[in-house]
Amino acid sequence: MNKALLVMDVQRDIVDLADDGSGYLPRLRTAIDGARAADIPVIYVTIALRPGFPEVGTRNRALTAIARAGLYVEGAPGTEIHPAVAPRPGDVVITKRRASAFLGTDLDVVLRARGIDSLVLTGIATSAVVLHTLCHANDLDFDLTVLADACLDLDPELHRVLVEKLFPQWADVVTVDDWIDTLGPH
């Protein structure tokens, strides 16, 4: 199987809001470095909404709340990928305008062009981008792995329920260290 590591919504404002001091960014950096050492592409996904929020419908509660707060505006400093895990030149960065990394983006085209059929998911928040992308990728028949400790959520109990109860129905759920061990010598 051809794998890719997805690093999703690990942007300055989101990290500032969600990081709980548990060492999330260093763990994610370990996953990124492990992927690179194993020649697994690292693909970044960000959320960025247009100024004025023309893509936000009033029936979408989550995006309406984001728009009201003026968050994640395209080009704003807080929307950039956190420098602790920033992409390298040539890395693919996908911009999304919804929770799923697939909806309305060219992620599927990028993956299929590279022959990628297996995804390793990381990101913030477990109950948003990770959940929505996992569901979408499952419906697209990707082989799936979730790095439980490279995902983070504002609600630790919700994170626990998702990675322990729901996600295992569709994906292998492992820690960063356990996943790195499966990659072999590097």
C-alpha positions as CSV (number, residue, x, y, z in Angstrom):
1,M,0.0,0.0,0.0
2,N,1.1,3.5,-0.7
3,K,0.6,5.7,2.3
4,A,0.4,9.4,3.0
5,L,0.4,11.2,6.3
6,L,-2.2,13.9,6.6
7,V,-1.5,16.8,9.0
8,M,-4.8,18.6,9.3
9,D,-5.7,22.0,10.7
10,V,-2.5,22.4,12.8
11,Q,-2.6,26.1,12.3
12,R,-1.4,28.8,14.7
13,D,-4.8,29.9,16.0
14,I,-6.1,26.4,16.3
15,V,-3.0,25.2,18.2
16,D,-3.2,28.2,20.5
17,L,-6.8,27.4,21.3
18,A,-6.5,23.6,21.7
19,D,-2.9,22.7,22.8
20,D,-3.2,21.4,26.3
21,G,0.5,21.3,27.2
22,S,0.7,17.5,26.8
23,G,3.5,17.6,24.2
24,Y,1.1,17.4,21.2
25,L,3.4,19.3,18.7
26,P,6.5,17.3,19.5
27,R,4.6,14.0,19.1
28,L,3.2,15.3,15.7
29,R,6.7,16.3,14.7
30,T,7.9,12.8,15.5
31,A,5.2,11.4,13.2
32,I,6.1,13.8,10.4
33,D,9.8,13.0,10.8
34,G,9.1,9.2,10.8
35,A,7.0,9.5,7.7
36,R,9.7,11.5,5.9
37,A,12.4,8.9,6.9
38,A,10.2,6.2,5.5
39,D,9.6,8.1,2.2
40,I,5.9,8.6,3.1
41,P,4.5,11.8,1.7
42,V,3.3,14.4,4.2
43,I,0.3,16.3,3.0
44,Y,-0.9,19.3,4.9
45,V,-4.6,20.4,5.1
46,T,-5.7,23.8,6.4
47,I,-9.0,25.6,6.9
48,A,-9.2,29.1,5.4
49,L,-12.4,31.0,4.7
50,R,-12.7,33.9,2.3
51,P,-12.9,37.4,3.6
52,G,-16.6,38.2,4.2
53,F,-17.3,34.4,4.5
54,P,-19.3,33.9,1.3
55,E,-19.0,30.1,1.6
56,V,-20.7,30.1,5.0
57,G,-24.4,29.3,4.9
58,T,-26.6,30.2,7.9
59,R,-27.7,26.6,8.4
60,N,-24.1,25.5,9.1
61,R,-23.8,26.1,12.8
62,A,-20.1,25.4,13.2
63,L,-19.0,27.6,10.3
64,T,-21.5,30.4,11.3
65,A,-19.9,30.5,14.8
66,I,-16.4,30.6,13.2
67,A,-17.5,33.5,10.9
68,R,-19.1,35.4,13.8
69,A,-15.8,35.1,15.7
70,G,-13.9,36.2,12.6
71,L,-11.7,33.1,12.7
72,Y,-9.6,31.4,10.0
73,V,-9.8,34.1,7.4
74,E,-7.7,33.3,4.3
75,G,-4.3,35.1,4.6
76,A,-4.6,36.0,8.3
77,P,-1.5,35.3,10.3
78,G,-3.3,32.8,12.6
79,T,-4.3,30.6,9.6
80,E,-0.7,29.6,8.8
81,I,0.5,26.1,9.6
82,H,2.2,26.1,13.0
83,P,6.0,26.6,12.6
84,A,6.8,23.6,14.8
85,V,5.4,21.3,12.1
86,A,5.6,23.6,9.0
87,P,5.8,22.0,5.5
88,R,8.9,21.8,3.5
89,P,9.2,23.4,0.1
90,G,7.4,21.1,-2.4
91,D,5.0,19.6,0.2
92,V,1.4,19.7,-0.9
93,V,-0.9,22.0,1.1
94,I,-4.7,21.6,0.6
95,T,-7.0,24.4,1.6
96,K,-10.5,23.4,2.7
97,R,-13.6,25.4,3.5
98,R,-15.5,22.7,5.4
99,A,-14.7,20.1,8.1
100,S,-13.7,17.3,5.7
101,A,-10.3,17.5,4.0
102,F,-12.0,16.1,0.9
103,L,-15.2,18.2,0.5
104,G,-14.6,20.8,-2.2
105,T,-10.9,20.3,-2.4
106,D,-8.6,18.4,-4.8
107,L,-7.2,16.1,-2.1
108,D,-8.6,13.0,-3.8
109,V,-7.1,14.0,-7.1
110,V,-3.7,14.6,-5.4
111,L,-3.8,11.2,-3.6
112,R,-5.0,9.2,-6.7
113,A,-2.4,10.9,-8.9
114,R,0.3,9.6,-6.5
115,G,-1.2,6.1,-6.3
116,I,-2.0,6.6,-2.5
117,D,-4.5,4.2,-1.2
118,S,-3.7,4.4,2.6
119,L,-4.0,7.4,4.8
120,V,-2.6,8.1,8.2
121,L,-4.7,10.9,9.9
122,T,-3.5,13.5,12.4
123,G,-4.9,16.9,13.4
124,I,-7.0,19.2,15.4
125,A,-9.8,18.7,16.2
126,T,-10.5,15.0,16.6
127,S,-14.3,15.8,16.6
128,A,-14.1,18.0,13.5
129,V,-11.5,17.6,10.7
130,V,-10.3,14.1,11.8
131,L,-13.8,12.7,12.2
132,H,-15.2,14.2,9.0
133,T,-12.1,13.2,6.9
134,L,-12.1,9.7,8.4
135,C,-15.8,9.2,7.4
136,H,-15.2,10.6,3.9
137,A,-12.0,8.6,3.3
138,N,-13.7,5.4,4.5
139,D,-16.5,6.0,2.0
140,L,-13.8,6.4,-0.7
141,D,-12.3,3.0,0.3
142,F,-8.9,4.2,1.6
143,D,-7.1,2.0,4.1
144,L,-7.0,4.1,7.3
145,T,-4.9,4.7,10.3
146,V,-5.5,7.3,13.0
147,L,-2.6,8.4,15.2
148,A,-4.6,8.8,18.4
149,D,-2.0,10.9,20.2
150,A,-1.3,13.1,17.2
151,C,-5.0,14.1,17.3
152,L,-6.2,16.7,19.7
153,D,-9.7,18.0,20.7
154,L,-11.0,20.8,23.0
155,D,-13.0,18.1,24.7
156,P,-10.7,15.3,26.0
157,E,-13.6,13.0,26.8
158,L,-15.0,13.4,23.3
159,H,-11.5,12.7,21.9
160,R,-11.3,9.5,24.1
161,V,-14.7,8.2,22.9
162,L,-13.9,8.8,19.3
163,V,-10.5,7.1,19.3
164,E,-11.5,4.3,21.6
165,K,-15.1,3.5,20.4
166,L,-15.9,5.0,17.0
167,F,-12.7,5.3,15.0
168,P,-11.7,1.6,15.4
169,Q,-14.7,0.6,13.4
170,W,-13.1,2.1,10.3
171,A,-9.4,2.5,11.0
172,D,-6.4,1.1,12.9
173,V,-6.0,3.4,15.9
174,V,-2.4,3.5,17.2
175,T,0.0,5.8,18.9
176,V,2.7,7.7,17.1
177,D,5.4,5.5,18.6
178,D,3.6,2.3,17.7
179,W,3.1,3.6,14.1
180,I,6.8,4.6,13.8
181,D,7.7,1.1,14.9
182,T,5.7,-0.4,12.0
183,L,7.8,1.6,9.5
184,G,10.9,-0.4,10.1
185,P,14.5,0.8,10.5
186,H,15.1,4.4,9.6
